[in-house]
Amino acid sequence: MTRLFAYVAVMAGVTYLIRCIPLLAYRKKITNQFVQSFLYYVPYAVLGAMTFPAIFTSGGELIPSLLGTGTAIILAYQKRSLITVAIAASVVVYLASLFL
């Protein structure tokens, strides 16, 4: 129990430091355009890096995952709402896994 508490405390400390150090180190506004654009796109890159592997491994089969991803990309390109894209992609994956 003590070892578990120590592990959790260390993880909490590391997480806190990672989030706190940039705030303490950079107090002025960032004016560099390259750094601003880099920081602007980081959340999208991280979200993509976390989402795409999960898309292809969560269903268990590749073909339904590809069909759902294709559906989501097409609907997103047509500027549909997020809920429409998510529901349509889920339905396509479900139906494809039933019939394939």
LUMMI-454793 format. One line per 10 residues: number of its first residue (from 1); their letters; for each residue x, z, y of N, C-alpha, C, O. Coordinates in steps of 0.1 Angstrom, whole numbers, padded with zeros to 4 digits. Atoms other than C-alpha are relative to their C-alpha. Layout:
N
NUM> a> X/Z/Y/X/Z/Y/X/Z/Y/X/Z/Y  ...
END
This chain:
100
1> mtrlfayvav> 0008/0000/-0012/0000/0000/0000/0009/0000/0013/0006/-0007/0022  -0009/0000/-0012/0028/0008/0024/0007/-0013/0002/0009/-0018/0013  -0007/0013/-0001/0046/-0024/0016/-0010/-0011/0005/-0006/-0019/0014  0010/0009/-0005/0014/-0044/0022/-0002/0002/0015/-0002/-0008/0023  0001/-0003/-0014/0010/-0026/0056/0012/-0005/0008/0010/-0011/0019  -0012/0005/-0007/0046/-0035/0065/0000/-0015/0001/0003/-0020/0012  0001/0015/0000/0040/-0072/0056/-0009/-0004/0011/-0006/-0013/0019  0010/0003/-0010/0009/-0073/0077/0005/0003/0014/0003/-0005/0024  -0005/-0003/-0013/0026/-0056/0106/0011/-0009/0005/0011/-0013/0016  -0010/0010/-0003/0056/-0080/0105/-0007/-0013/0004/-0003/-0019/0014
11> magvtylirc> 0007/0013/-0003/0033/-0110/0104/-0007/0001/0014/-0007/-0009/0021  0006/-0002/-0012/0013/-0096/0133/0010/-0001/0012/0007/-0007/0022  -0010/0000/-0010/0044/-0090/0153/0006/-0014/0003/0008/-0018/0014  -0005/0014/-0002/0058/-0125/0147/-0010/-0009/0007/-0007/-0016/0016  0010/0008/-0006/0025/-0141/0156/-0002/0003/0015/-0003/-0006/0023  0001/-0004/-0014/0023/-0121/0188/0011/-0005/0008/0010/-0010/0019  -0011/0004/-0007/0058/-0129/0198/0000/-0015/0002/0003/-0020/0013  0001/0015/-0001/0053/-0167/0191/-0009/-0003/0012/-0007/-0013/0019  0010/0003/-0010/0023/-0166/0214/0004/0005/0014/0000/0000/0024  -0003/-0007/-0013/0038/-0143/0241/0012/-0005/0006/0013/-0006/0019
21> ipllayrkki> -0013/0004/-0006/0073/-0157/0246/-0002/-0012/0009/0004/-0011/0020  0002/0011/-0010/0062/-0190/0262/-0006/0005/0013/-0003/0000/0024  0006/-0005/-0012/0040/-0171/0286/0010/0008/0009/0009/0008/0021  -0010/-0008/-0008/0069/-0148/0296/0011/-0008/0005/0017/-0005/0015  -0011/0008/-0004/0095/-0175/0297/-0002/-0010/0011/0006/-0013/0019  0003/0011/-0010/0077/-0201/0318/-0011/0005/0009/-0023/0005/0006  0010/-0006/-0009/0060/-0185/0348/-0005/-0010/0010/-0016/-0009/0016  0004/0010/-0009/0060/-0216/0370/-0009/-0011/-0006/-0009/-0012/-0018  0007/0011/0005/0037/-0245/0367/0009/-0011/-0005/0019/-0014/0001  -0008/0011/0006/0051/-0273/0345/-0003/-0013/0008/-0015/-0017/0008
31> tnqfvqsfly> 0002/0012/-0008/0056/-0304/0367/0005/-0012/-0007/0002/-0023/-0002  -0005/0012/0007/0074/-0327/0343/-0011/-0007/-0007/-0018/-0001/-0016  0011/0008/0005/0050/-0355/0333/0002/-0001/-0015/-0008/-0001/-0023  -0002/0001/0015/0066/-0359/0298/-0004/0013/-0007/-0011/0012/-0017  0003/-0013/0006/0063/-0322/0290/-0015/0002/0000/-0021/0007/-0009  0015/-0002/-0001/0027/-0321/0303/-0007/-0009/-0010/-0017/-0004/-0017  0007/0008/0009/0017/-0351/0282/0002/0004/-0014/-0006/0003/-0023  -0004/-0005/0014/0035/-0337/0251/-0009/0012/-0003/-0015/0012/-0014  0008/-0012/0002/0016/-0304/0255/-0015/-0003/-0001/-0022/0004/-0007  0014/0004/0000/-0017/-0322/0261/-0003/-0005/-0014/-0014/-0003/-0019
41> yvpyavlgam> 0004/0006/0012/-0015/-0341/0228/0004/0009/-0012/0000/0005/-0024  -0003/-0008/0011/-0001/-0313/0206/-0012/0005/-0008/-0011/0004/-0020  0012/-0005/0008/-0035/-0298/0196/-0006/-0011/-0008/-0010/-0009/-0020  0005/0011/0008/-0047/-0333/0185/0009/-0003/-0012/0004/-0006/-0023  -0009/0003/0011/-0016/-0339/0164/0000/0011/-0011/0000/0008/-0022  0001/-0011/0010/-0018/-0305/0148/-0013/0000/-0008/-0013/0001/-0020  0013/0001/0007/-0055/-0309/0140/0000/-0012/-0010/-0005/-0010/-0021  -0001/0011/0009/-0048/-0343/0125/0009/0003/-0012/0006/-0001/-0023  -0009/-0003/0011/-0019/-0330/0104/-0006/0010/-0009/-0003/0010/-0021  0007/-0009/0008/-0041/-0302/0091/-0012/-0006/-0007/-0015/-0003/-0018
51> tfpaiftsgg> 0012/0006/0005/-0072/-0323/0086/0001/-0011/-0011/-0005/-0011/-0021  -0001/0012/0009/-0061/-0355/0069/0004/0004/-0014/-0001/-0002/-0024  -0003/-0004/0014/-0044/-0339/0038/-0012/0007/-0006/-0015/0004/-0018  0011/-0006/0006/-0075/-0318/0033/-0011/-0010/-0003/-0019/-0008/-0013  0011/0010/0003/-0098/-0348/0035/0002/-0007/-0014/-0007/-0008/-0021  -0002/0007/0012/-0081/-0365/0006/0002/0009/-0012/0002/0004/-0024  -0002/-0009/0011/-0076/-0334/-0016/-0012/0008/-0003/-0013/0014/-0014  0011/-0009/0002/-0108/-0315/-0011/-0011/-0005/-0010/-0017/0003/-0017  0011/0006/0008/-0132/-0339/-0029/0004/-0001/-0015/-0004/-0002/-0023  -0005/0001/0014/-0110/-0342/-0060/0002/-0015/-0004/0009/-0017/-0014
61> elipsllgtg> -0002/0014/0003/-0113/-0380/-0061/0003/-0008/0013/-0001/-0004/0023  -0006/0008/-0011/-0096/-0406/-0039/-0011/-0009/0006/-0012/-0010/0019  0009/0010/-0005/-0123/-0433/-0036/-0011/0006/0009/-0013/0001/0020  0010/-0006/-0010/-0151/-0411/-0022/0006/0005/0013/0000/0004/0023  -0006/-0005/-0012/-0127/-0395/0002/0004/-0012/0009/0002/-0010/0021  -0003/0011/-0008/-0116/-0429/0014/-0012/-0006/0007/-0012/-0010/0019  0013/0005/-0006/-0152/-0441/0019/-0005/0009/0011/-0010/0005/0021  0005/-0010/-0010/-0161/-0409/0038/0009/-0001/0013/0004/0000/0024  -0009/0002/-0011/-0130/-0413/0060/-0003/-0012/0008/-0003/-0012/0020  0003/0013/-0007/-0138/-0449/0067/-0013/0001/0008/-0014/-0004/0019
71> taiilayqkr> 0013/-0002/-0007/-0174/-0440/0076/0002/0008/0013/-0003/0005/0023  -0003/-0009/-0011/-0161/-0412/0099/0007/-0008/0011/0004/-0006/0023  -0008/0007/-0010/-0136/-0435/0116/-0009/-0011/0007/-0008/-0012/0019  0009/0010/-0006/-0162/-0463/0122/-0010/0007/0009/-0012/0002/0020  0010/-0007/-0009/-0188/-0439/0136/0006/0006/0012/0001/0006/0023  -0007/-0006/-0012/-0163/-0421/0158/0005/-0011/0009/0004/-0009/0022  -0003/0011/-0009/-0151/-0455/0171/-0012/-0005/0008/-0010/-0010/0019  0012/0004/-0007/-0187/-0463/0180/-0005/0011/0010/-0016/0010/0015  0003/-0011/-0009/-0187/-0430/0200/-0013/0008/-0004/-0020/0012/0005  0011/-0008/0004/-0213/-0412/0179/0004/0015/0002/0016/0018/0004
81> slitvaiaas> -0003/-0015/-0002/-0216/-0374/0182/0007/0005/-0012/0007/0000/-0023  -0008/-0007/0010/-0194/-0351/0162/-0009/0004/-0012/-0005/0002/-0023  0008/-0004/0011/-0223/-0338/0142/-0005/-0012/-0008/-0006/-0011/-0021  0004/0012/0007/-0235/-0373/0133/0011/-0005/-0009/0009/-0009/-0020  -0012/0004/0008/-0200/-0383/0122/0002/0009/-0012/0004/0004/-0023  -0002/-0009/0011/-0196/-0352/0101/-0011/-0001/-0011/-0007/-0001/-0023  0011/0001/0010/-0230/-0354/0084/0001/-0013/-0007/-0001/-0014/-0020  -0001/0014/0007/-0227/-0392/0077/0012/0000/-0010/0010/-0006/-0021  -0012/0000/0009/-0192/-0388/0062/-0002/0009/-0012/0001/0005/-0023  0003/-0009/0011/-0203/-0359/0041/-0010/-0006/-0010/-0009/-0006/-0022
91> vvvylaslfl> 0010/0006/0008/-0234/-0378/0028/0007/-0012/-0008/0004/-0013/-0020  -0007/0011/0007/-0212/-0409/0020/0009/0005/-0011/0009/-0001/-0022  -0009/-0005/0010/-0187/-0388/0001/-0009/0005/-0012/-0005/0003/-0023  0008/-0006/0010/-0215/-0370/-0018/-0006/-0012/-0009/-0006/-0011/-0021  0006/0011/0007/-0233/-0403/-0027/0011/-0008/-0008/0008/-0012/-0020  -0011/0007/0007/-0200/-0420/-0036/0005/0008/-0013/0008/0001/-0023  -0005/-0007/0011/-0190/-0392/-0059/-0011/0001/-0011/-0008/0002/-0023  0010/0000/0010/-0224/-0393/-0076/0000/-0014/-0008/-0002/-0014/-0020  0001/0013/0006/-0223/-0431/-0083/0013/-0005/-0006/0013/-0015/-0013  -0012/0005/0005/-0186/-0436/-0090/0006/0009/-0011/0017/0005/-0016
END
